[in-house]
Amino acid sequence: MSFRTDLVRTDPVPDDTVRTDPVRTGRIGTDPDGGADPVRPGPDHADPGHAGGGHVRPDGSGRTDPAGPDHAGRGPAGHGRADRDPYFDNAKFLAVVLVVIGHAWEPLRGANIGGRLLEAAQTFIYAFHLPAFIVMCGYFSRGFPTTRGRTRKLVAAIVVPYVLFSVAYPLWAGMLSGDHVGWDPLEPYYLTWFLPALLLWRLSTPLWQQIRLPVVVAVLISMLAGFVTLPSTLNAAQVLSFLPFFVLGLVLRPHHFEILHRRAVRVAGAAVLLLGGLTAYLLALSVDPEWVHWRRSFGQLGVGASAGLGFRVVAMAAALVLTVAFLAVVPARRTWFTRLGSATMYAYLLHGFVTLYLSYQDWYYGISGEQVLLVTVGCALLAVVLSGEPARRAFRWAVEPRMDWLFRAGPTRRPQSRRRPGRREITRGRRDTAGVVTGTE
């Protein structure tokens, strides 16, 4: 496929935001001045969806089983199945609502619509909603190394949707701009960057489960990533910068989430979120919001190594505290939106066509501050619609494609080898009536 590349950023910064130059906001292109040039609409958003909260079937179809590993035991949720945990479905849906809102707010904030309040709100939700997604993805990736058919799942749940949507979004942007937009499978476009990032994190899971102090090592890698300007290939800066949150999810266990359901913790979580929102308002217009996007080096942000390291440590601490607070206020019981949480990947991958369309409309940059509230409500409704059953039926071929035709039929894992028991095994064991050796340990 061939696209013109003159409308896509050519510098090594993996920057996905909307242009905010005073001449023409909401257009995709390279900043002619060579300065700060946020170009591609769409920031760092993510959704575990079926890739992080569901369980993809081992037949290679890419469809999600109602429950994944460690996703059971709380009661009915999702499609009425009693083996889904409504808590995680609730968390995923609330987080994807923030994703949609953040994408709609980004061009408005860049055009200085909504003033300090919108800038603070947008920075606030960016500070924790993506880390929360990634923590959940890590949590449900704990069994990946031993999961049956894991290669088929990666292909059906991540690789194929990434290829489809990484082509669809540049085509859509080209239609909106009246020109072609460059496409490169190694340069994730708009919100598709999270899929290859999740692929890389998943593939690294066996390593993190073997080394000592995995979270500490991941934090060091994240900190070191800020010292150098990494290539934009596969959004390397964000992949490394967000790595600690994925590794944190890998080391969490169900009892850690049980702690969050205590009443005192829930009240404290709500207080922390309120305090975080107030802090974001006080710091708005004085702190670069790029610190919560985790995609630029210290040099690109115009600070020295020591100051950059300090800012990154603060940003990571804030992300961790706000993520815990967010997960604490998520209801653990079944709600009206619980069933929608099992299909948030649909909302994530599809809502960008709407928000990208808005970023190209001149009238969108003329709305008033009060109308921003209507946009926010509309985003929540959009998330509901795109997570509903009609959207699933219409777009299942792209989000959860059947890939059984691609793989050979038969067992998806190597059968265990049989060996004759040794002398000591026979001595220490006993033969039952069927003649099978049964160990006593």
Secondary structure by P-SEA (a helix, b strand, c coil): cccccccccccccccccccccccccccccccccccccccccccccccccccccbbbbccccccccccccccccccccccccccccaaaaaaaaaaaaaaaaaaaaaaaaaaccccaaaaaaaaaaaacaaaaaaaaaaaaacccccccaaaaaaaaccaaaaaaaaaaaaaaaaaaacbbbbbbcccccccaaaaaaaaaaaaaaaaaacccaaaaaaaaaaaaaaacccccccaaaaaaaaaaaaaaaaaccaaaaaaaacaaaaaaaaaaaaaaaaaaaaacccccccccccccccccccccaaaaaaaaaaaaaaaaaaaaaaaaaccccccccccccccaaaaaacaaaaaaaaaaccccccccccaaaaaaaaaaaaaaaaacaaaaaacccccccccccccccccccccbbbbcccaaaaaacccccccbbbbcc
